[in-house]
Amino acid sequence: MKKEMVKNSFSAAAKTYDSVAKIQNLSSRELVNLIDTPKISTVLDIGCGTGNTSLELYKKFPKADYTLCDLSENMLQEASYKFPKEAQIICCDAEKYEFVENYDLVIANLCVQWFEDLPKFVKKTKNHCSELAFSTLLDKSFAFYRSCFDRPPTFDYPSAEELLNEIGPVKKFKIGHYSLEFENFFAVARYFRKLGANLQSTKTPNTIKSQQKNPIILDYEIFFAIV
């Protein structure tokens, strides 16, 4: 099951995640900057990882009460170590989470691309918060990396148009483009392993067309939305 693979992969990377999470941290800042609500008292951070998105929010809303949610206990442990105030901790699959209270803000940075039914999650979550902020990968992500294989090793992601059609109206959105450069495929593999995102698409085996494509560019196309 994909969710169990995701859990195991990110749990194994809990200690190394922060050392390579440059794009993920940039995404956190972009997503938090998109929030223009003047006052937020309660926050649920879904797929919080090591807590970097909540740390960004804390700079903006230090008096808010925070709940950190993740599939991985190891990630939650790392987040609780560095978060500057006491926070409620929930370890669960966010898609199956049954809300027991409402929040001013639910935020999910670069985790919903792992979800099996994003529109359903958005619909459910909107009923329990004043505002939902999330970011996710779009179809142009890893374009060069995909081109290096006979069969792409990464998952398929939607276009912005497809995503907007699926989730319905949004208050606002933006698209960001970022990239990282690696000297070879082995460096890319180490990066994904340290990040915890070293799951390959289960569609087909992947065969590298050429070992000589240097450098390797990982291009991220990220969709940011406030719902």
C-alpha positions in Angstrom: 0.0 0.0 0.0 1.4 3.4 -1.0 0.6 5.1 2.3 2.5 2.5 4.3 5.5 3.0 1.9 5.2 6.8 2.4 5.2 6.4 6.1 8.2 4.1 6.2 10.2 6.2 3.8 9.7 9.5 5.6 10.2 7.8 9.0 13.6 6.6 7.9 14.5 10.2 6.7 13.4 12.0 9.8 17.0 12.8 10.9 18.2 13.8 7.4 15.2 15.6 6.1 16.2 19.1 7.2 19.7 18.8 5.7 18.2 18.7 2.1 14.7 20.3 2.4 15.6 23.6 0.7 12.7 23.6 -1.8 10.3 22.4 0.9 11.3 25.3 3.1 11.0 27.8 0.3 7.5 26.3 -0.4 6.6 26.8 3.3 7.6 30.4 3.2 5.7 31.0 -0.1 2.6 29.3 1.3 2.6 31.2 4.6 3.2 34.5 2.8 0.0 33.9 0.8 -2.0 33.9 4.0 -3.3 37.5 4.6 -5.8 36.8 7.4 -4.9 39.3 10.2 -5.6 37.0 13.1 -5.4 33.3 13.5 -5.9 31.6 16.8 -5.9 27.8 16.0 -3.8 26.0 13.4 -3.7 22.4 12.2 -0.5 21.6 10.2 -1.2 18.5 8.1 1.8 16.5 6.9 3.9 18.7 9.2 7.1 16.7 8.7 9.8 18.2 10.9 7.6 21.2 11.6 9.1 23.8 9.3 5.8 25.2 8.1 4.5 25.6 11.6 7.7 27.4 12.5 7.1 29.8 9.6 3.5 30.4 10.8 4.7 30.9 14.4 6.7 33.9 13.2 3.5 35.4 11.9 1.0 34.1 14.5 3.0 33.4 17.8 -0.1 33.4 20.0 -1.9 30.8 18.0 -2.5 27.3 19.3 -0.9 24.7 17.1 -1.7 21.1 16.2 0.9 19.1 14.3 -0.3 16.1 12.3 1.8 13.6 10.3 1.8 10.0 9.2 5.2 9.4 10.7 5.9 9.3 14.5 9.6 10.0 13.8 8.8 13.2 11.9 6.5 14.4 14.6 9.2 13.7 17.2 11.6 15.9 15.3 9.0 18.6 15.0 8.2 18.6 18.7 11.9 19.0 19.6 12.3 22.3 17.8 8.8 23.9 17.9 9.1 26.8 20.4 5.8 26.2 22.3 3.7 23.3 23.4 1.6 21.9 20.5 -0.9 19.1 20.2 0.5 16.1 18.3 -1.6 13.8 16.1 -0.1 10.8 14.3 -2.5 9.6 11.6 -3.3 9.4 7.9 -4.8 12.9 7.4 -7.1 11.6 4.6 -8.8 9.4 7.2 -8.7 11.9 10.1 -12.0 12.5 11.7 -12.1 16.1 12.8 -13.2 16.6 16.5 -12.8 20.4 16.4 -12.7 23.3 13.9 -9.6 25.5 13.1 -9.0 29.0 11.9 -6.4 27.6 9.5 -5.5 24.2 8.2 -2.3 24.2 6.3 -0.6 21.4 4.2 2.7 22.1 2.6 3.9 19.6 -0.2 2.1 16.6 1.3 -1.2 16.3 -0.5 0.5 15.0 -3.7 0.7 11.7 -1.7 -3.1 11.7 -1.1 -5.3 9.2 -2.9 -8.3 11.6 -3.2 -7.4 15.3 -2.9 -10.8 16.7 -3.9 -12.5 14.6 -1.2 -9.9 15.8 1.4 -10.4 19.5 0.4 -14.2 19.2 0.6 -14.1 17.5 4.0 -11.5 19.9 5.5 -13.2 23.0 4.3 -16.1 22.1 6.6 -13.8 22.3 9.6 -11.7 25.4 9.1 -12.1 29.0 8.1 -9.3 28.8 5.7 -7.4 25.9 4.0 -3.9 26.6 2.6 -2.0 23.9 0.7 0.8 23.4 -1.8 1.3 20.5 -4.2 3.4 19.5 -7.2 2.2 20.1 -10.7 2.9 18.2 -14.0 6.0 20.2 -15.0 7.8 19.0 -11.9 11.0 16.9 -12.6 10.5 17.3 -16.4 14.3 17.0 -17.1 14.7 14.1 -14.7 11.7 12.3 -16.4 13.3 12.8 -19.8 16.4 10.9 -18.7 14.4 7.6 -18.4 12.7 5.3 -20.8 9.8 5.1 -18.3 9.5 7.9 -15.7 10.3 6.8 -12.1 8.2 9.6 -10.5 4.4 9.8 -10.0 2.1 11.7 -12.4 1.0 15.1 -11.2 -1.9 17.2 -12.4 -1.7 20.5 -14.4 -3.0 23.6 -12.6 -6.1 23.6 -14.8 -6.9 20.0 -13.9 -6.3 20.7 -10.2 -8.6 23.7 -10.2 -11.3 21.7 -11.9 -11.0 19.0 -9.3 -11.0 21.0 -6.2 -13.4 23.8 -7.2 -13.2 27.5 -6.5 -10.2 28.9 -4.6 -9.7 32.3 -2.9 -6.4 32.7 -4.6 -3.5 30.7 -6.0 -0.1 31.1 -7.5 2.5 28.9 -9.2 6.1 28.8 -8.3 9.1 27.4 -10.2 12.3 26.2 -8.4 15.2 24.0 -9.3 18.1 22.1 -7.8 21.2 20.9 -9.6 23.0 17.6 -9.0 26.2 16.2 -10.5 24.8 12.8 -11.4 21.9 10.3 -10.8 23.6 8.9 -7.7 23.4 12.4 -6.1 19.8 12.7 -7.0 19.1 9.3 -5.4 20.9 10.3 -2.2 18.8 13.5 -2.2 15.5 11.7 -2.5 16.5 9.2 0.2 17.5 11.9 2.7 14.3 13.7 1.9 12.2 10.6 2.4 10.7 11.0 -1.1 12.5 8.0 -2.6 9.3 6.2 -3.7 9.3 5.3 -7.4 6.1 5.1 -9.5 4.7 1.6 -9.4 3.7 1.8 -13.1 6.8 0.3 -14.6 10.5 -0.3 -14.0 12.7 2.6 -15.0 15.7 2.4 -17.3 18.2 5.3 -17.5 18.7 6.3 -21.2 22.1 7.7 -20.5 24.5 7.8 -17.6 26.3 10.8 -19.0 23.5 13.5 -18.6 25.3 16.0 -16.3 24.3 17.9 -14.5 20.9 16.6 -13.5 18.3 19.3 -12.9 15.4 18.7 -10.6 12.7 21.3 -11.5 9.8 21.8 -9.1 6.5 23.4 -10.3 4.5 24.1 -7.2 0.9 25.1 -6.9 -0.1 27.3 -3.9 -3.7 27.8 -3.0 -5.9 29.3 -0.3 -9.4 27.7 -0.2 
